Amino acid sequence: MRLTTLVKLSATGILAVAMVGCSSWDSMSHRQKSTVTGAGLGGVAGAVITGGGVLGTVGGAAIGGVIGDQVGKNR
């Protein structure tokens, strides 16, 4: 298995575990849910775009979280 494939699978697994950790969705506001979802999707997108680069994954998660927060604020 190539290293890039392993990194992508690891990033996906970590994000899946993080989403399961957010199983208390009932106590979260819509804005918080949007932020978590945006960060998760942004992290996956950043990993795919940069070929599994750590900086791209973290940057994508940060940008996705900000976008998700702003989208959730409007609802």
C-alpha positions as CSV (number, residue, x, y, z in Angstrom):
1,M,0.0,0.0,0.0
2,R,1.4,3.4,-0.9
3,L,2.0,6.1,1.7
4,T,-0.5,8.5,0.2
5,T,-3.3,5.9,0.2
6,L,-2.5,5.2,3.9
7,V,-2.5,8.9,4.8
8,K,-5.9,9.3,3.1
9,L,-7.4,6.3,4.8
10,S,-6.0,7.5,8.2
11,A,-7.4,11.0,7.7
12,T,-10.8,9.5,6.8
13,G,-10.7,7.3,9.9
14,I,-9.8,10.1,12.2
15,L,-12.6,12.3,10.8
16,A,-15.1,9.4,11.2
17,V,-14.0,8.9,14.9
18,A,-14.3,12.7,15.4
19,M,-17.9,12.7,14.0
20,V,-18.8,9.7,16.2
21,G,-17.5,11.7,19.2
22,C,-20.0,14.4,18.3
23,S,-22.9,12.0,19.1
24,S,-24.4,14.5,21.4
25,W,-25.9,16.5,18.6
26,D,-29.0,17.2,20.6
27,S,-27.3,19.6,23.0
28,M,-25.5,21.5,20.1
29,S,-26.9,24.5,18.4
30,H,-27.4,24.6,14.7
31,R,-24.4,26.9,14.3
32,Q,-22.2,24.4,16.2
33,K,-23.4,21.5,14.1
34,S,-22.6,23.5,10.9
35,T,-19.1,24.4,12.2
36,V,-18.3,20.7,13.0
37,T,-19.6,19.5,9.6
38,G,-17.8,22.3,7.7
39,A,-14.5,21.4,9.5
40,G,-14.9,17.7,8.7
41,L,-15.7,18.3,5.0
42,G,-13.0,20.9,4.7
43,G,-10.4,18.6,6.2
44,V,-11.3,15.8,3.8
45,A,-11.3,18.2,0.9
46,G,-7.9,19.7,1.9
47,A,-6.4,16.2,2.2
48,V,-7.7,15.2,-1.2
49,I,-6.5,18.4,-2.9
50,T,-3.0,18.3,-1.3
51,G,-2.6,14.5,-1.7
52,G,-2.8,13.9,2.0
53,G,-0.6,16.7,3.1
54,V,-1.0,17.7,6.8
55,L,-1.0,21.4,6.2
56,G,-3.7,21.0,3.5
57,T,-5.8,18.9,5.8
58,V,-5.5,21.3,8.8
59,G,-6.0,24.3,6.6
60,G,-9.0,22.8,4.9
61,A,-10.5,22.0,8.3
62,A,-9.9,25.5,9.5
63,I,-11.4,27.1,6.5
64,G,-14.3,24.7,6.4
65,G,-15.1,25.4,10.1
66,V,-15.2,29.1,9.5
67,I,-17.4,28.7,6.5
68,G,-19.7,26.3,8.4
69,D,-19.9,28.7,11.3
70,Q,-20.9,31.6,9.0
71,V,-23.5,29.4,7.2
72,G,-24.9,28.3,10.5
73,K,-25.2,31.8,11.8
74,N,-27.6,32.8,9.1
75,R,-30.2,30.1,10.1
